[in-house]
């Protein structure tokens, strides 16, 4: 029996001891059936929501952003095997027509990312809700909350719902805040399933005009505005994020309409300005001008002059 299987068995037994055996077994089975493909787990972060947070990066995204700083999280690995021979530490193997990653051998040289024809990552792991609860408990004394991001986190909505509901129903975890970082593409009916268990959501507004958003992401943005408005209505909108790319995004040109829209949100909603840099990006975006402190200051001043408040500036420009 693997260590992970032992962990699951231990959690299941713990639940059986504290609840009616039939109900507990049913609950454990349902939770264990909800799995997610996880790209990375960051045990500590102070920039992905309030306080000290454990951040779970889920693999897969429905946008194709030209400016993506984590393009390897967009596609799922199709197990073609092209990356296996390039691994200098033999952390990758090809077993039963699947690429298997051994994290203990990985040197994180990222050769596998460079050769992948899909620009994907084989360095992902499957987690059940119960297994993720164990990760959270191992960091419990150092964190004040959980943030799930991506990729696009809401593509694996069932896992998020299962994890957050389990946290909120666990006496030792229910004090943790549960937050989601999203591109806002989720349907309003699906947000409704998550609202009872979510303390806040951070939404990326990537462009004001539909045409600009479509060019930048490959998707329309009507659902983004629907998400912002629904979350604001239910006091779940923690932050709206604007990635400023000089000469590419349209926030400067559309600042009057943008500001008018943002001032309709609660004054508690943070308006976070992010500065585009070349770190992690590929292709055309590498030729774009990076965003300097003066660019962000100019945009912030324009928004402030139009009565936008609670603006959060970048702490570093790298």
BELMO-V324974 format. One line per field, one symbol per residue. phi: phi as a letter, one per 40 degrees, with the letter a starting at -180 (. if undefined). psi: psi as a letter, one per 30 degrees, with the letter a starting at -180 (. if undefined). burial: # if it has 9 or more other ideal C-beta (glycine too) atoms within 8 Angstrom, else .. A space follows every 50 residues. Layout:
# BELMO-V324974
phi = ???
psi = ???
burial = ???
This chain:
# BELMO-V324974
phi = .ccccccccccccccccbbdccccccccccccccbbcbcabbcaabbbhc gcbcbbccchacbbcccdcbcccccccbfcgccdccccbfcbbbbfgbcb bbcccccfcgdcccccccfbbccbbcbcdcccccccccbdcbbbabbbba fbdccbcdccdcccccccbcccbccccbbbbbcgccccccddccdcbbca bbbcbcaccdccccccbgbcbccccccdccccccfbccabbbccbdgbcb cccbcccdcdcccccdccccbccbbcbcdgcbgdccccccccdccccccc cccccbgcbfcbcccbbb
psi = kleeeeeeeeeeeeeefflkeeeeeeeeeeeffjlkjkelkjfkkgghlk akkkkjjkkkkglikfgkfhfffelkkghffffeffjfghfkljkhgkkk kjfffkfhfgeeeefkffhakfhllkkleeeeeeeeefgefflflkkkaa ajeffheeeeeeeeeeefgkeffffkkjlkjlfgfkkeeeeeffeffkfl kkkkjflekeeeeeeefgllgefeeeeeeeeeeghgjekkkjjjjkfelg eefgeeeeeeeefflkffkkjkkkjklfjfllbeffflklkleeeeeeee eeeefggklhkklkflj.
burial = .....####.##..##..#....##.##.###.######.##.##..##. ###########.######.#####..#....###.##...##.#....#. ##...#....###.##..####.#..###########.##..#.###### #######.##########.#..##.###########.#.##..##.##.# ########...###.##.#.#.######.###...###########..## ##.##..###.##.#...#########...#...#..#.###..###### .###.#.#.##..#..#.
